[in-house]
Amino acid sequence: MPHGVFARLPEPAALERLAATAARAYGASGPDLVAAAPGTQILLPSVFALAPAGRAAVLGPTYAEHARVARLVGHRTTEVTEFDGLWDVDLAVVVNPNNPDGRITSKEALLALADEKRRRGGMLVVDEAFADVGPAGLSLGPEVGRGHIVVLRSFGKFYGLAGLRLGFALAAPELAARLRAVLGPWPVAGPAIAVGQVALSDAAWAEAMRDTLARDAARLDRMLAGAKMEIAGGTSLFRLARTPAADALFDHLGHAGILVRRFAEAPTWLRFGLPGIEEDWQRLATALADFAGSAV
């Protein structure tokens, strides 16, 4: 990586090139529909503030920050478990594919909901953090020009570079311009611009990685099923398992240095990320076997 990306402030032209590359990668019609940011989390307050303060609904269970931030910016916010609960509100939020269960909401259903928000003067926000491994044609990125839709895309999850802090909002030009104005003149660090530019341009790598992740997800499913867990959902970046021993297994894995996510609202669930190198796979296999042995 050129030394200059660390020594100088990012050039506006570099950020514009990144926006153009992101637009191509995510299906937006041009860079004027893209706002780049240091991760999507920092975008949430500004994005949710695009809708008039009123009632908001988040389709859950899902990432807790959406509801928290919607309340923070003044929306009366509820989490609903059925898609129909999103219609009669000013701000509707859908994670697609969903975290943690991998639930898919069809593009047709989302576009119908977006039409309703447009009639009401509201907003639909679709968090596509895991859409890189979702079904082809799922993304609403190509549709944001219709207005009243904001799509959030996370860079770090699919590319395994969460610490780089890079994400994007896709929206109609006037909305994207408002988001860029809030973020200011240097919203993304030079190294993140350089890495993002290269990575998002490499469609062949992305396609190969999708195949690799699908194989690894299937391997993890077999491992978890062999440990008497039920596969409850997920994507090829993470798997959701169900077991009545979730609390005990969470503690056991933690003592083995393996971090998984548990859920207070669903005490039988555990979410597993994909192991990395072969040594990590073997550590997980050993830990699961030890747990099974201790339960005998």
N, C-alpha and C positions, 0 to 999 in steps of 0.2 A: 504494500500500500504506500503511495507517495507520502513522504514526510510532511508535505504541505497541508494535508488534511488535518494534521494535529497542530500545526503551527499558525494557521490562519483561520479567520472566520469563513464559513462556507460562502462561496460565491452564489449570488442569486441564479445564475445560469445553471449551476450544478443542481440546485433544487428544482428548477424547471425541468431539467432533463430527467430527474428522478420521477417527477409527477407524470411526465409523458410516458415513461416506462411503466409506472404503476397503472396508468390508465389502460395501456395495452394489455398488461398482465391480468387485470381484473375486469376488462370488458367495458370500461367507460369510454365515451366517445372522444374524449380529449383531456388534456391536462387541466383545463379550466374547471373540470368537474372533480378535481382532486385537491385535498388538503392533507399534506404530510405532517406528521407529529411525532414526538418522542414516545411512541406507544399509544394505543387506543384509550387507555385509562384516562389520560389527561384530556382527551377530547370529550369525555362524557358530559361534564357540566355545560360546555358550550353547545354541544349537539342537543341536549335535552332542553336547553333554553331557547332553541329555535321554535319550539311549540309554545303556544300561549299558556301561561300558568293556569293549571286546571287539574283535571283528573288524568292520571297515568295508570297504565296497567302493564305489567311485565309477565310474559308467559313463563311459568315456572313448573317445577323447581329448576332453578338455574343459578348462574353467577350472581352472587348477592349484591355486588357493587352497583348494578343497574338500578335496583330499587332504592338503595341508599342515596345515590347521587340524584336521582329524580326527586326525592324528597328534599334534598339539600337545596335544589334550585327552585323549590316552591310548589312542586306538584303534589297533589293528594294521591298517594301511590298505593296500589294494591298489587299483590301477586296472584295471578289467576292460573288455574290448571287446565282450562279449556280455551281453545282458540276463540270461541264465540265471546268470551269475556273481554276481548280486545276491541270490539266494535264501537261501543258507546263511550269512548274516552278521547281526550285531546292528544295524548301521547301513547302510542303502543310500541312495546319493545319485544322483539323476538330474537332469540339466539338460534342460529340455523347453520349447520347442525347444532343441536343443543348440548350444553355441558351441564350435567354429567352423563345423561342417558343416550345421547346421540340422536334424539328425536329429530325427524325431518318434517318441516312444514313446506308444503308444495309451493312452487313459484306462482301457480295460478291463484291459490288462496291468498298469498301475500299481495299480489297485484290487485285483487278485489278489495282487500283491506286498505291498500294505499289509495284506491279510488274513493273509498269512503272517507278517509282522512282528508283527501283533497276537497271533497264537498263540504266538510265540516271546518276546514281551515286548520286541521290538526297535522300530526306528523307520525310517520312510521319509521322506526329505527330498527334495522336488521343488523345484528352483530354476527358477522361471518368469520369469526376468529378461526374456525375449523373448516371453512369451506374449501380450502386447498385440497382436502381429502374427501370432500363431499361428492355427491353424484354430479356428473357433467350436466351443465345447463341449469344448475340450482340457483346460482348467484343472481341477485337483483342489480349487480353492478351495471349491466347494460341498460337498465330501466330508470336510473336515477334522474335522468334528464326530464322525466315527466313531472318532477317536482313533488314536494312533500314526502320524499323518501331520503333517508340517509343510510348508507351502507358503511359499516366499519370493517376494515380488514387489518388483521394482525400479521406482521411479518415474522416475529420471533418464534411463534409456535411451530409452523411448518419447517422453517429453516433452522430450527434448533438454536436460535441466537436471541433468547429472551433478554439477555443483558445488554444487547445493542440498543434497545428501546427505539423501535420504529413501528409506526402504524399509519393508517390512512383512513380518512373519511371520504366517501364518494357521494356527491350530491349535485343537484342542479347548480349551474354556474353562480347564481346569486347567493345561494346558501354556502357553497364552497368558499366563495370570496369572503363572506362574513366570518367563517371559521379561520381562514388564513389571517384575517385582520386581527382577530383575537390572539392568535398564536404569535404574531409579531414577525420581525424580519429574519430571525435565525432559529426557526423552530426545531430543526434537526441538526445534530452534530455532523461535522464533516466526515468522520469515519463511517457513521451510519449511512450517510448519503452514498459514499463510495461503495460500501458493501451491498447496500440495497440495489444500487444501479446494476451491479454485476449479477447478483443473484436473480433478480426479477427478469433479467434478460435471457436467462438460461432455461428455456422451456424444456430442453431435452433432459437436463438434470432433474427438473421438477417431475417430469413424467416417470423417470426411472425411480425417483424417491417414492412416488405413490405406490409403485409396484413393491418396493422393498418394505414400506410400512404395512401394506396389506398382508404380506407374508409374515411379518413380525407380529401383527395383531392376531393372525390365525394361530401362530405358535403360542402366544400368551394365552389365548382362549383355551387351547389344549392343556396348558400347564395349570390354569386355574380350575378348569373342569376336573382335571386329575386330582386336585386337592379338594374335591367335593364342593366346589362353588358353582352357583348358577350364573351364567353370563346374562346380565340384565340389559346390556346395551353398550353404547360408546361409539367411538370412531376409530380409525386406524392409527390415531395418535394417543388414544387412551381407551381403557376398557373398564366397564362398570360391572362389578360382581356382587352377588348377593349370597350371604351366609349368616345363619343365626349366631355364629361365633365371631362376628365382625369386630366387636370391641376387643376380645382377647387376641385375635389375630393382628389387629392394628398395633397393640402393645408389643406383641412378639416380634413383628417385623421391625418396629421402631428400635427395639433393643438390638436387632441385627443390622441396624444402619440402613434400613430400607423404608423410605417414606411413602405412604399411601394416604389418600384422603378419605376421611369418614364424614358422616352427615348426621347431625343431631336430629333432623326431621325424618331421617330414614335410617334407623339404627342397624339395619341388616346390610347396608350398602358399604362397599369400599371401591374407590376408584384407583386403578393402577395405571401408571404411565408405562410406556414401553422401556424395557431395559436397553442399555446402550451396547457396550461391547460384550463379547461372549462371557467374560468373567462375571459381568452383572447378571446375565441370565442364570449362570450356575449358582451365584449367591442366592438369588430368589428361589431357585429350585431347592436348594439345601434348606433354606429357612422354612419353606412350605412343608418339606418332608419332616423337618424337626418338629414343627407344630403338630402335624398329624400324629407323629410318634408320641408326643407328650400328652395327646388326648386319649391315647389307648389305655 
